[in-house]
Amino acid sequence: MGNSVEPSAVLFVSADPTRTNFVSPPDQEAIRASVQRKASLRLLPVIGIGYCLAYMDRVNISFASLQMNMDLHFSATVYGLGAGLFFVGYAVCEVPSNLLLLRFGAKRWLARIMFTWGLLAAALMFVRTPLQFNVLRFLLGMAEAGFFPGVIYYLTLWFPAQTRGRAVSRFYIALPLGSTVMGILAGWLMGLNGTLGLRGWQWLFLLEGIPSVLFSLVILWFLPDGPEKVTWLTADERSWLQRTLREEGTHAHLGHNAGALKAVLSPNVWLIGLFFFCALTCNYGYSFSAPAILQGATGWSVSVVGYVVAGLGLAGATGMLLNAAHSDRNGERAMHVIIPCVLMGASYFVAGIVRQPWLLVGSLGIGFVAYNALQGPALAVPTQFLAGRAAAAGIAMMNTISILAGLVGPYWMGVMRDATGDYRAGLRGLLLPSLGAGAVMFALLSRLARTGDIIGLGSGPPLAVGTEIVVEPDTGREIEL
């Protein structure tokens, strides 16, 4: 077909020979927009709330520690080790959990994960010794393993590469909003100290664990396993989505035909895992120590610290949405990730050297916003070179590598706190992994661009399931593509 042909419509020949439709390019765009709108409204709020609860149950010990460490005589090192052991359990079960998600289906497996982690999160109220604390945190990590990579894989079933950055950010906004909700509730829950003979930190674990158990039923009821049987997509919408994702999969570095082992051993998967290991070392080093850092530097009450954390969560959510949308619109990932990495490292370094409380709070806030801003573009990267079963295994392996940062970050901060008497040296040390994250992302995207092993961010293929025929506008002649 010559370059002079300007198609005015695409003849869509269905797999059903009795059904043939003409679909003009504007109609294709309308179908694409309709699919993405429906998927966003019906799926993202459900999995977003689920991840919000997961994040709260994961890091609420940062507030609980303000009372618990004194009550149970835990040192900062003991607390940091227990906080980090969650991520060891998480890493051990990450890949098996994601492969089981493929076997049992998304809604059943994600609901199971939520139910068991909610029970274990609430059980932390019974902790009395360091051993009990360590064992329960390890088991909590095992229970939650697979939820986050499972959701990232699940999004690849509904959102093409062009819109995946925004989709990830709209789901992952639950992380900073989880900080907001946790900060608002922390003062009230800790204020229940003495009610029914329970300490405030015990109330915090109980009342933030039970909602996860209950919400597992919502996951089971509302979340479909995939687009094949949902009634809220029309036949044309379902066809467009399935063909778009199938064609993207054929261009992926590790597509639908690649095995799980090949994905697990892929250098690209290990590079993206190393990137998130560096970034998460900074985030968890900060997150598990933030209430103690803020209270120690300012003398604020638990309630005031909670409100500050809540405000930073809102700022982080805003940064996440704006940077992801800008990345998708411009079709660019590298600078939308590397610049926030540099900003994050510089902010934590400044926080580690200033003495004025307002400068400390401002620097920590900038670092937290920068971390959240890089999430949408960064999490879209692995789904641009992984597809199908390889995506499930590869994303799980990425998360297995990166999640160990949850042990390194809190333990580093705890050791430095015990060694120096405050968290300043620990904050300064977060500069190195921040810059390391930026360098790894640059190396990964350069490698993918050089080898061509990455799905582009174009608008996707034409709407079609069977044969595609272009209709020449002047003559009406049909030209088979």
The 8 nearest C-alpha neighbors of each residue, nearest first, counted from 0:
[[1, 2, 4, 478, 480, 3, 479, 469],
 [2, 0, 3, 4, 5, 478, 480, 471],
 [1, 3, 4, 0, 5, 6, 471, 469],
 [4, 2, 1, 5, 0, 6, 471, 472],
 [3, 5, 2, 1, 6, 471, 0, 472],
 [6, 4, 3, 7, 471, 472, 2, 470],
 [7, 5, 471, 8, 469, 470, 4, 472],
 [6, 8, 472, 23, 470, 5, 471, 9],
 [9, 7, 23, 6, 22, 470, 24, 469],
 [8, 10, 469, 22, 21, 23, 468, 11],
 [9, 11, 21, 468, 20, 467, 22, 12],
 [10, 12, 20, 463, 19, 21, 9, 467],
 [13, 11, 19, 465, 466, 10, 14, 20],
 [14, 12, 15, 465, 464, 18, 19, 11],
 [13, 15, 465, 16, 464, 12, 18, 17],
 [14, 16, 13, 17, 18, 12, 19, 465],
 [17, 15, 18, 14, 13, 12, 19, 465],
 [16, 18, 15, 19, 13, 14, 12, 20],
 [17, 19, 16, 15, 13, 20, 12, 14],
 [20, 18, 12, 11, 13, 17, 21, 16],
 [21, 19, 11, 10, 22, 12, 18, 13],
 [20, 22, 10, 9, 11, 8, 23, 19],
 [21, 23, 9, 8, 26, 20, 10, 11],
 [22, 24, 8, 26, 25, 9, 7, 27],
 [23, 25, 27, 26, 8, 28, 22, 7],
 [26, 24, 28, 27, 23, 29, 22, 30],
 [27, 25, 29, 23, 24, 28, 22, 30],
 [26, 28, 24, 30, 25, 29, 462, 31],
 [27, 29, 31, 25, 26, 30, 32, 24],
 [28, 30, 26, 32, 27, 31, 33, 25],
 [31, 29, 33, 27, 32, 28, 236, 34],
 [30, 32, 28, 34, 29, 33, 27, 35],
 [31, 33, 29, 35, 30, 34, 36, 28],
 [32, 34, 30, 36, 31, 35, 29, 37],
 [35, 33, 31, 37, 36, 32, 236, 38],
 [36, 34, 38, 32, 33, 37, 39, 31],
 [35, 37, 33, 39, 34, 38, 32, 40],
 [36, 38, 34, 40, 39, 35, 41, 33],
 [39, 37, 35, 41, 36, 40, 42, 34],
 [40, 38, 36, 43, 37, 42, 41, 35],
 [39, 41, 37, 38, 42, 36, 43, 44],
 [40, 42, 38, 39, 37, 43, 44, 45],
 [43, 41, 45, 38, 39, 44, 40, 46],
 [42, 44, 39, 46, 170, 45, 47, 40],
 [45, 43, 47, 46, 42, 48, 40, 41],
 [46, 44, 47, 48, 43, 42, 49, 218],
 [45, 47, 49, 43, 48, 44, 50, 42],
 [48, 46, 170, 44, 50, 173, 49, 45],
 [49, 47, 51, 45, 50, 46, 44, 52],
 [50, 48, 46, 52, 47, 51, 53, 45],
 [49, 51, 53, 47, 52, 48, 54, 173],
 [52, 50, 173, 177, 48, 54, 53, 49],
 [51, 53, 55, 49, 50, 54, 211, 56],
 [54, 52, 50, 56, 51, 55, 57, 49],
 [53, 55, 57, 51, 56, 52, 50, 58],
 [54, 56, 52, 57, 59, 53, 58, 177],
 [57, 55, 53, 54, 59, 58, 120, 52],
 [56, 58, 54, 55, 59, 53, 60, 85],
 [57, 59, 60, 55, 61, 56, 54, 287],
 [60, 58, 61, 55, 56, 62, 57, 63],
 [59, 61, 63, 58, 62, 64, 287, 57],
 [60, 62, 287, 59, 64, 63, 58, 288],
 [63, 61, 60, 64, 59, 65, 290, 185],
 [62, 64, 60, 200, 65, 61, 67, 66],
 [65, 63, 67, 68, 66, 62, 61, 60],
 [64, 66, 63, 62, 67, 68, 291, 69],
 [67, 65, 64, 69, 68, 63, 70, 200],
 [66, 68, 64, 70, 69, 63, 71, 65],
 [67, 69, 73, 64, 71, 72, 70, 66],
 [70, 68, 72, 67, 66, 71, 73, 65],
 [71, 69, 67, 68, 72, 66, 73, 127],
 [70, 72, 68, 69, 73, 67, 127, 128],
 [73, 71, 69, 68, 70, 74, 67, 128],
 [74, 72, 68, 71, 77, 78, 75, 69],
 [75, 73, 77, 76, 78, 72, 68, 417],
 [74, 76, 413, 78, 77, 79, 417, 73],
 [75, 77, 413, 79, 74, 414, 78, 80],
 [78, 76, 74, 80, 79, 75, 73, 81],
 [77, 79, 75, 81, 76, 80, 82, 73],
 [80, 78, 410, 409, 76, 82, 413, 81],
 [81, 79, 83, 77, 410, 82, 78, 76],
 [80, 82, 133, 84, 78, 83, 79, 77],
 [83, 81, 79, 80, 84, 78, 85, 409],
 [406, 82, 84, 80, 405, 85, 81, 86],
 [85, 83, 87, 137, 81, 86, 82, 406],
 [86, 84, 140, 137, 136, 83, 88, 87],
 [85, 87, 89, 84, 88, 405, 403, 83],
 [86, 88, 84, 90, 89, 85, 403, 91],
 [89, 87, 141, 140, 137, 91, 86, 90],
 [88, 90, 140, 144, 86, 141, 87, 91],
 [89, 91, 399, 87, 93, 88, 92, 86],
 [92, 90, 88, 89, 93, 87, 141, 399],
 [91, 93, 90, 95, 89, 144, 141, 96],
 [94, 92, 144, 145, 90, 96, 95, 395],
 [93, 95, 395, 97, 96, 396, 92, 392],
 [96, 94, 98, 97, 92, 93, 99, 145],
 [95, 97, 145, 99, 93, 94, 98, 92],
 [96, 98, 100, 145, 94, 99, 95, 149],
 [99, 97, 95, 101, 100, 96, 94, 102],
 [100, 98, 102, 96, 101, 97, 103, 95],
 [99, 101, 97, 104, 98, 103, 102, 108],
 [102, 100, 98, 99, 104, 103, 97, 105],
 [101, 103, 99, 100, 104, 98, 105, 108],
 [104, 102, 100, 101, 99, 108, 107, 105],
 [105, 103, 100, 101, 224, 107, 102, 106],
 [106, 104, 224, 108, 100, 107, 109, 103],
 [105, 107, 219, 109, 222, 108, 104, 110],
 [108, 106, 110, 105, 109, 104, 219, 111],
 [107, 109, 111, 110, 105, 100, 106, 104],
 [108, 110, 112, 106, 111, 107, 105, 146],
 [111, 109, 215, 113, 107, 108, 112, 218],
 [112, 110, 108, 114, 109, 113, 107, 115],
 [111, 113, 109, 110, 114, 115, 143, 142],
 [114, 112, 110, 215, 116, 111, 115, 211],
 [113, 115, 212, 111, 117, 215, 112, 116],
 [116, 114, 118, 117, 112, 113, 142, 111],
 [115, 117, 119, 142, 113, 118, 143, 139],
 [118, 116, 208, 211, 212, 120, 114, 115],
 [117, 119, 115, 121, 116, 120, 122, 208],
 [118, 120, 122, 116, 121, 117, 139, 115],
 [121, 119, 208, 117, 122, 118, 123, 116],
 [120, 122, 205, 208, 204, 118, 119, 123],
 [123, 121, 119, 124, 120, 125, 118, 205],
 [124, 122, 125, 121, 126, 120, 204, 119],
 [123, 125, 201, 122, 204, 126, 121, 205],
 [124, 126, 123, 122, 127, 201, 121, 131],
 [127, 125, 123, 124, 131, 132, 128, 122],
 [126, 128, 71, 125, 131, 129, 132, 130],
 [129, 127, 131, 130, 126, 132, 71, 73],
 [130, 128, 132, 131, 133, 77, 127, 73],
 [131, 129, 133, 132, 128, 134, 127, 135],
 [132, 130, 134, 128, 133, 129, 126, 135],
 [131, 133, 129, 130, 135, 134, 126, 136],
 [132, 134, 81, 130, 136, 131, 135, 129],
 [135, 133, 137, 131, 136, 132, 130, 138],
 [136, 134, 138, 137, 132, 133, 139, 131],
 [135, 137, 85, 139, 133, 138, 134, 84],
 [138, 136, 85, 88, 84, 134, 140, 135],
 [139, 137, 141, 135, 140, 136, 142, 134],
 [140, 138, 136, 142, 141, 137, 116, 119],
 [139, 141, 89, 85, 88, 137, 143, 138],
 [142, 140, 88, 89, 138, 144, 139, 143],
 [141, 143, 139, 116, 140, 144, 112, 115],
 [142, 144, 140, 141, 112, 116, 146, 139],
 [145, 143, 89, 93, 141, 142, 146, 92],
 [144, 146, 96, 93, 97, 149, 148, 147],
 [145, 147, 149, 144, 148, 143, 109, 150],
 [146, 148, 150, 149, 145, 151, 50, 144],
 [149, 147, 151, 150, 395, 145, 394, 146],
 [150, 148, 146, 152, 147, 145, 151, 97],
 [149, 151, 153, 147, 152, 148, 146, 154],
 [152, 150, 148, 154, 153, 149, 147, 155],
 [151, 153, 149, 155, 150, 154, 391, 148],
 [154, 152, 150, 155, 151, 156, 149, 105],
 [153, 155, 151, 156, 157, 152, 158, 150],
 [154, 156, 152, 153, 157, 158, 151, 159],
 [157, 155, 154, 153, 158, 225, 152, 226],
 [156, 158, 154, 155, 38, 159, 226, 240],
 [157, 159, 155, 163, 154, 162, 156, 160],
 [160, 158, 161, 162, 163, 244, 155, 157],
 [159, 161, 163, 162, 456, 383, 158, 454],
 [160, 162, 456, 159, 163, 457, 458, 327],
 [163, 161, 160, 164, 165, 159, 158, 166],
 [162, 164, 166, 160, 165, 158, 161, 167],
 [165, 163, 375, 379, 167, 376, 166, 323],
 [164, 166, 168, 323, 163, 167, 324, 162],
 [165, 167, 163, 169, 168, 164, 162, 170],
 [168, 166, 170, 164, 165, 169, 375, 171],
 [167, 169, 375, 171, 165, 170, 166, 172],
 [170, 168, 166, 172, 167, 171, 165, 320],
 [169, 171, 47, 167, 168, 172, 43, 173],
 [172, 170, 168, 173, 169, 174, 167, 47],
 [171, 173, 174, 316, 169, 170, 168, 175],
 [172, 174, 51, 171, 176, 47, 177, 175],
 [173, 175, 177, 172, 176, 171, 51, 54],
 [176, 174, 312, 178, 177, 316, 315, 173],
 [175, 177, 179, 173, 178, 312, 174, 180],
 [178, 176, 51, 174, 180, 175, 179, 173],
 [177, 179, 175, 181, 176, 312, 180, 309],
 [309, 180, 178, 176, 312, 182, 177, 181],
 [179, 181, 177, 183, 182, 178, 184, 176],
 [182, 180, 178, 184, 179, 183, 185, 177],
 [305, 181, 183, 309, 179, 185, 308, 180],
 [182, 184, 180, 181, 305, 306, 185, 309],
 [185, 183, 181, 187, 182, 186, 188, 180],
 [184, 186, 188, 182, 187, 183, 181, 189],
 [185, 187, 302, 189, 301, 188, 184, 190],
 [186, 188, 190, 184, 185, 189, 191, 302],
 [189, 187, 190, 185, 191, 203, 186, 199],
 [188, 190, 199, 186, 191, 187, 200, 192],
 [189, 191, 187, 192, 188, 186, 199, 185],
 [192, 190, 199, 189, 188, 194, 193, 187],
 [191, 193, 199, 198, 190, 194, 189, 197],
 [194, 192, 196, 197, 198, 191, 195, 199],
 [193, 195, 196, 191, 192, 197, 198, 199],
 [196, 194, 197, 193, 198, 192, 191, 202],
 [195, 197, 193, 194, 198, 192, 199, 191],
 [198, 196, 193, 195, 194, 201, 192, 199],
 [197, 199, 192, 201, 193, 200, 202, 196],
 [198, 200, 189, 192, 202, 191, 201, 190],
 [199, 201, 63, 203, 202, 198, 189, 67],
 [200, 202, 124, 204, 198, 203, 199, 197],
 [203, 201, 205, 199, 200, 204, 206, 188],
 [204, 202, 200, 201, 188, 206, 205, 207],
 [203, 205, 121, 201, 207, 202, 124, 206],
 [206, 204, 121, 202, 208, 203, 207, 201],
 [205, 207, 203, 208, 209, 204, 202, 210],
 [206, 208, 204, 205, 209, 203, 210, 56],
 [209, 207, 121, 117, 120, 205, 206, 210],
 [208, 210, 212, 211, 206, 117, 207, 205],
 [211, 209, 213, 212, 208, 214, 207, 206],
 [212, 210, 117, 214, 209, 213, 208, 113],
 [211, 213, 114, 117, 209, 210, 215, 214],
 [214, 212, 210, 215, 211, 216, 209, 217],
 [213, 215, 217, 211, 216, 212, 210, 218],
 [214, 216, 110, 218, 113, 217, 213, 212],
 [217, 215, 219, 214, 218, 213, 220, 110],
 [216, 218, 214, 220, 215, 219, 221, 213],
 [219, 217, 215, 216, 222, 220, 110, 221],
 [218, 220, 216, 106, 217, 110, 107, 221],
 [219, 221, 217, 218, 222, 216, 106, 223],
 [220, 222, 218, 217, 219, 223, 45, 106],
 [221, 223, 106, 218, 220, 219, 224, 42],
 [224, 222, 225, 106, 221, 229, 226, 105],
 [225, 223, 105, 104, 106, 222, 226, 153],
 [224, 226, 223, 227, 156, 228, 229, 157],
 [225, 227, 229, 228, 237, 157, 224, 156],
 [228, 226, 225, 229, 237, 224, 241, 230],
 [227, 229, 226, 230, 225, 223, 224, 232],
 [230, 228, 226, 231, 227, 232, 223, 225],
 [229, 231, 232, 228, 233, 226, 227, 234],
 [230, 232, 229, 233, 37, 228, 38, 226],
 [233, 231, 230, 236, 237, 229, 234, 34],
 [234, 232, 236, 235, 237, 231, 230, 238],
 [233, 235, 237, 236, 238, 232, 239, 230],
 [236, 234, 238, 233, 237, 239, 30, 462],
 [237, 235, 233, 239, 238, 234, 232, 30],
 [236, 238, 234, 240, 235, 239, 232, 241],
 [239, 237, 235, 241, 236, 240, 242, 464],
 [240, 238, 462, 236, 242, 237, 241, 243],
 [241, 239, 237, 243, 238, 242, 244, 236],
 [240, 242, 238, 244, 243, 239, 245, 237],
 [243, 241, 245, 239, 244, 240, 238, 246],
 [244, 242, 240, 246, 245, 241, 460, 459],
 [243, 245, 247, 241, 242, 246, 248, 159],
 [244, 246, 242, 248, 247, 243, 241, 249],
 [247, 245, 249, 248, 243, 244, 242, 250],
 [248, 246, 244, 250, 249, 245, 243, 454],
 [247, 249, 254, 245, 251, 386, 246, 250],
 [248, 250, 246, 247, 251, 254, 245, 255],
 [251, 249, 247, 248, 454, 252, 246, 453],
 [250, 252, 384, 254, 248, 253, 249, 385],
 [251, 253, 452, 384, 254, 453, 385, 250],
 [254, 252, 385, 251, 257, 389, 384, 386],
 [255, 253, 386, 248, 251, 257, 256, 385],
 [254, 256, 387, 386, 257, 248, 388, 389],
 [257, 255, 254, 258, 253, 387, 388, 389],
 [258, 256, 254, 253, 255, 389, 261, 259],
 [259, 257, 261, 260, 389, 256, 262, 388],
 [258, 260, 389, 262, 392, 261, 263, 388],
 [261, 259, 263, 262, 258, 264, 392, 389],
 [260, 262, 264, 258, 259, 263, 265, 257],
 [261, 263, 393, 265, 259, 389, 260, 264],
 [262, 264, 260, 393, 261, 265, 396, 259],
 [265, 263, 261, 262, 260, 266, 268, 269],
 [264, 266, 262, 268, 267, 263, 261, 269],
 [267, 265, 269, 268, 270, 264, 263, 271],
 [268, 266, 270, 265, 269, 271, 443, 447],
 [269, 267, 265, 271, 266, 270, 397, 272],
 [268, 270, 272, 266, 267, 271, 273, 397],
 [269, 271, 273, 267, 272, 268, 266, 274],
 [270, 272, 274, 268, 273, 269, 267, 397],
 [273, 271, 397, 269, 401, 400, 275, 270],
 [274, 272, 276, 270, 271, 275, 269, 401],
 [275, 273, 436, 271, 272, 277, 276, 439],
 [274, 276, 278, 401, 272, 277, 273, 279],
 [401, 275, 277, 273, 404, 279, 274, 278],
 [276, 278, 432, 436, 280, 275, 274, 279],
 [279, 277, 275, 281, 280, 276, 436, 433],
 [280, 278, 282, 281, 276, 277, 404, 275],
 [279, 281, 408, 404, 277, 278, 283, 282],
 [282, 280, 284, 279, 278, 429, 283, 285],
 [281, 283, 279, 285, 284, 280, 286, 278],
 [284, 282, 286, 285, 408, 280, 405, 281],
 [283, 285, 408, 409, 281, 282, 280, 286],
 [284, 286, 283, 282, 288, 289, 287, 281],
 [287, 285, 283, 289, 288, 284, 282, 58],
 [288, 286, 61, 285, 283, 289, 284, 409],
 [287, 289, 285, 286, 291, 290, 292, 61],
 [288, 290, 292, 286, 291, 285, 287, 293],
 [291, 289, 293, 292, 288, 294, 62, 304],
 [292, 290, 294, 288, 289, 293, 295, 65],
 [293, 291, 289, 295, 290, 294, 288, 296],
 [294, 292, 290, 296, 295, 291, 297, 289],
 [293, 295, 298, 291, 299, 297, 296, 292],
 [294, 296, 292, 293, 298, 297, 291, 299],
 [297, 295, 293, 294, 356, 292, 298, 359],
 [298, 296, 294, 299, 295, 356, 293, 292],
 [297, 299, 294, 295, 296, 300, 293, 304],
 [300, 298, 294, 297, 303, 304, 301, 293],
 [301, 299, 303, 302, 304, 298, 294, 186],
 [300, 302, 304, 186, 303, 305, 299, 185],
 [303, 301, 186, 305, 300, 304, 306, 185],
 [302, 304, 306, 305, 300, 301, 299, 307],
 [305, 303, 307, 301, 302, 306, 299, 300],
 [182, 306, 304, 302, 308, 303, 307, 183],
 [305, 307, 309, 303, 308, 304, 182, 183],
 [308, 306, 310, 304, 309, 305, 311, 303],
 [309, 307, 311, 305, 182, 306, 310, 312],
 [179, 310, 308, 182, 306, 312, 307, 311],
 [311, 309, 307, 313, 312, 308, 306, 179],
 [310, 312, 314, 308, 313, 309, 364, 315],
 [311, 313, 175, 179, 315, 309, 178, 310],
 [314, 312, 316, 310, 315, 311, 176, 317],
 [313, 315, 311, 317, 312, 316, 368, 318],
 [314, 316, 368, 312, 318, 313, 317, 371],
 [317, 315, 313, 319, 172, 175, 314, 318],
 [316, 318, 314, 320, 315, 319, 321, 313],
 [319, 317, 372, 315, 321, 316, 320, 368],
 [318, 320, 372, 316, 371, 317, 322, 321],
 [321, 319, 323, 317, 318, 322, 168, 324],
 [322, 320, 324, 318, 323, 319, 325, 317],
 [321, 323, 325, 324, 319, 372, 320, 318],
 [324, 322, 375, 326, 320, 165, 325, 321],
 [325, 323, 327, 321, 326, 322, 165, 320],
 [326, 324, 322, 328, 323, 327, 321, 329],
 [327, 325, 323, 331, 329, 324, 328, 330],
 [328, 326, 330, 324, 329, 325, 164, 323],
 [327, 329, 325, 326, 330, 324, 331, 161],
 [330, 328, 326, 331, 327, 325, 324, 332],
 [329, 331, 327, 328, 456, 326, 332, 161],
 [332, 330, 326, 329, 333, 327, 335, 334],
 [331, 333, 335, 376, 334, 326, 336, 330],
 [334, 332, 336, 335, 337, 331, 441, 444],
 [333, 335, 337, 336, 338, 332, 331, 339],
 [334, 336, 332, 333, 337, 338, 326, 373],
 [337, 335, 373, 334, 333, 339, 338, 377],
 [336, 338, 437, 334, 340, 339, 333, 335],
 [337, 339, 341, 340, 334, 336, 335, 342],
 [340, 338, 369, 342, 341, 337, 336, 343],
 [341, 339, 337, 343, 433, 338, 342, 437],
 [340, 342, 338, 344, 343, 339, 434, 345],
 [343, 341, 339, 345, 340, 344, 346, 338],
 [342, 344, 366, 340, 346, 369, 341, 345],
 [345, 343, 430, 433, 341, 347, 346, 342],
 [344, 346, 348, 342, 343, 347, 349, 341],
 [347, 345, 362, 366, 349, 343, 348, 344],
 [346, 348, 350, 344, 349, 426, 345, 427],
 [347, 349, 427, 351, 345, 346, 350, 430],
 [350, 348, 346, 351, 352, 347, 345, 353],
 [351, 349, 359, 347, 362, 348, 352, 353],
 [350, 352, 423, 427, 426, 348, 349, 353],
 [351, 353, 349, 350, 423, 354, 348, 427],
 [354, 352, 350, 355, 351, 349, 359, 358],
 [355, 353, 356, 352, 359, 358, 296, 350],
 [354, 356, 358, 357, 353, 359, 296, 360],
 [357, 355, 359, 358, 297, 296, 360, 354],
 [358, 356, 360, 359, 355, 361, 362, 297],
 [359, 357, 361, 355, 356, 360, 362, 353],
 [358, 360, 350, 356, 362, 357, 361, 363],
 [361, 359, 357, 363, 358, 362, 364, 356],
 [362, 360, 364, 358, 359, 363, 357, 365],
 [363, 361, 346, 365, 359, 364, 350, 360],
 [364, 362, 366, 360, 361, 365, 359, 367],
 [363, 365, 361, 367, 362, 366, 311, 360],
 [366, 364, 368, 362, 367, 363, 369, 346],
 [365, 367, 343, 363, 346, 369, 364, 368],
 [366, 368, 364, 370, 369, 365, 363, 371],
 [367, 369, 315, 365, 371, 370, 366, 318],
 [370, 368, 339, 372, 366, 343, 367, 371],
 [371, 369, 367, 368, 372, 373, 366, 343],
 [370, 372, 319, 368, 374, 369, 315, 373],
 [371, 373, 319, 318, 369, 370, 374, 322],
 [372, 374, 336, 371, 370, 375, 339, 377],
 [373, 375, 377, 371, 372, 376, 378, 319],
 [374, 376, 168, 164, 323, 378, 167, 377],
 [377, 375, 379, 164, 332, 323, 378, 374],
 [378, 376, 374, 379, 380, 375, 373, 336],
 [377, 379, 375, 380, 376, 374, 381, 167],
 [378, 380, 164, 376, 377, 382, 381, 163],
 [379, 381, 383, 377, 378, 382, 376, 384],
 [382, 380, 383, 384, 379, 385, 378, 394],
 [381, 383, 385, 380, 379, 384, 386, 390],
 [384, 382, 454, 380, 381, 453, 385, 160],
 [383, 385, 251, 453, 252, 382, 381, 454],
 [386, 384, 390, 253, 382, 251, 254, 383],
 [387, 385, 254, 390, 248, 255, 389, 253],
 [386, 388, 255, 390, 389, 254, 391, 385],
 [389, 387, 391, 390, 255, 392, 259, 386],
 [388, 390, 259, 392, 262, 387, 391, 393],
 [391, 389, 386, 385, 393, 387, 388, 392],
 [392, 390, 388, 389, 394, 152, 393, 97],
 [393, 391, 395, 389, 259, 390, 394, 396],
 [394, 392, 262, 390, 396, 263, 395, 389],
 [395, 393, 397, 396, 391, 392, 390, 148],
 [394, 396, 94, 398, 392, 393, 148, 397],
 [397, 395, 399, 393, 398, 394, 263, 94],
 [398, 396, 272, 394, 400, 395, 399, 268],
 [397, 399, 401, 395, 396, 400, 402, 394],
 [400, 398, 90, 396, 402, 397, 401, 93],
 [401, 399, 272, 397, 398, 402, 403, 396],
 [276, 400, 402, 398, 275, 272, 403, 399],
 [401, 403, 404, 399, 398, 405, 400, 86],
 [404, 402, 405, 406, 401, 86, 400, 87],
 [405, 403, 280, 407, 402, 276, 406, 279],
 [404, 406, 403, 83, 86, 402, 408, 407],
 [83, 405, 407, 404, 403, 408, 86, 84],
 [406, 408, 404, 410, 405, 411, 409, 280],
 [407, 409, 284, 280, 411, 283, 410, 405],
 [410, 408, 284, 79, 412, 411, 407, 406],
 [409, 411, 79, 413, 407, 80, 412, 408],
 [412, 410, 408, 414, 409, 413, 407, 415],
 [411, 413, 425, 409, 415, 410, 414, 284],
 [414, 412, 76, 75, 410, 416, 79, 415],
 [413, 415, 417, 411, 76, 416, 412, 418],
 [414, 416, 418, 412, 417, 413, 425, 419],
 [415, 417, 421, 413, 422, 420, 414, 419],
 [416, 418, 414, 415, 420, 419, 413, 75],
 [417, 419, 415, 416, 414, 420, 421, 413],
 [420, 418, 416, 421, 417, 415, 424, 422],
 [419, 421, 416, 417, 418, 422, 415, 423],
 [420, 422, 416, 419, 423, 415, 417, 424],
 [423, 421, 416, 425, 424, 426, 415, 412],
 [422, 424, 351, 426, 425, 421, 427, 352],
 [425, 423, 427, 426, 422, 351, 428, 415],
 [424, 426, 412, 428, 422, 423, 427, 415],
 [427, 425, 351, 423, 428, 429, 347, 424],
 [428, 426, 348, 351, 424, 429, 425, 430],
 [427, 429, 425, 426, 430, 431, 424, 348],
 [430, 428, 426, 427, 431, 281, 432, 344],
 [429, 431, 344, 433, 428, 432, 348, 427],
 [430, 432, 434, 433, 429, 435, 428, 344],
 [433, 431, 277, 435, 434, 429, 430, 436],
 [434, 432, 344, 430, 436, 340, 435, 431],
 [435, 433, 437, 436, 431, 432, 341, 438],
 [434, 436, 432, 438, 433, 437, 431, 439],
 [437, 435, 274, 277, 439, 433, 434, 438],
 [436, 438, 337, 434, 440, 435, 340, 439],
 [437, 439, 435, 441, 436, 440, 442, 434],
 [440, 438, 442, 436, 441, 437, 274, 443],
 [439, 441, 443, 437, 442, 438, 444, 274],
 [440, 442, 438, 439, 444, 443, 445, 437],
 [441, 443, 439, 445, 440, 444, 446, 438],
 [444, 442, 440, 446, 445, 441, 439, 447],
 [443, 445, 447, 446, 441, 442, 448, 440],
 [446, 444, 448, 442, 443, 447, 441, 449],
 [445, 447, 443, 449, 444, 448, 442, 450],
 [448, 446, 444, 452, 450, 449, 445, 451],
 [449, 447, 451, 445, 446, 450, 444, 452],
 [448, 450, 446, 447, 451, 445, 452, 444],
 [449, 451, 447, 452, 448, 446, 453, 445],
 [450, 452, 448, 447, 453, 449, 252, 454],
 [453, 451, 252, 447, 450, 251, 384, 448],
 [454, 452, 384, 383, 451, 251, 447, 252],
 [455, 453, 383, 251, 250, 384, 247, 456],
 [456, 454, 457, 453, 160, 383, 161, 330],
 [455, 457, 161, 160, 330, 454, 458, 327],
 [458, 456, 459, 455, 161, 160, 330, 460],
 [457, 459, 161, 456, 460, 160, 159, 28],
 [458, 460, 457, 243, 461, 159, 161, 247],
 [461, 459, 243, 462, 458, 246, 242, 463],
 [462, 460, 463, 459, 27, 239, 9, 243],
 [461, 463, 239, 27, 460, 464, 11, 238],
 [464, 462, 11, 465, 461, 239, 467, 238],
 [463, 465, 13, 238, 14, 242, 466, 12],
 [464, 466, 12, 13, 14, 463, 467, 11],
 [465, 467, 12, 468, 464, 11, 463, 479],
 [468, 466, 480, 10, 11, 479, 463, 465],
 [469, 467, 479, 10, 478, 480, 9, 477],
 [468, 470, 478, 9, 6, 477, 8, 479],
 [469, 471, 477, 475, 476, 6, 8, 472],
 [470, 472, 475, 476, 6, 473, 474, 469],
 [471, 473, 7, 475, 474, 470, 6, 5],
 [474, 472, 471, 475, 476, 470, 7, 5],
 [475, 473, 476, 471, 472, 470, 477, 4],
 [474, 476, 471, 470, 472, 473, 477, 469],
 [477, 475, 474, 471, 470, 478, 472, 473],
 [476, 478, 470, 469, 468, 475, 471, 479],
 [479, 477, 469, 468, 470, 480, 476, 471],
 [478, 480, 468, 467, 469, 477, 466, 0],
 [479, 468, 467, 478, 469, 0, 466, 477]]
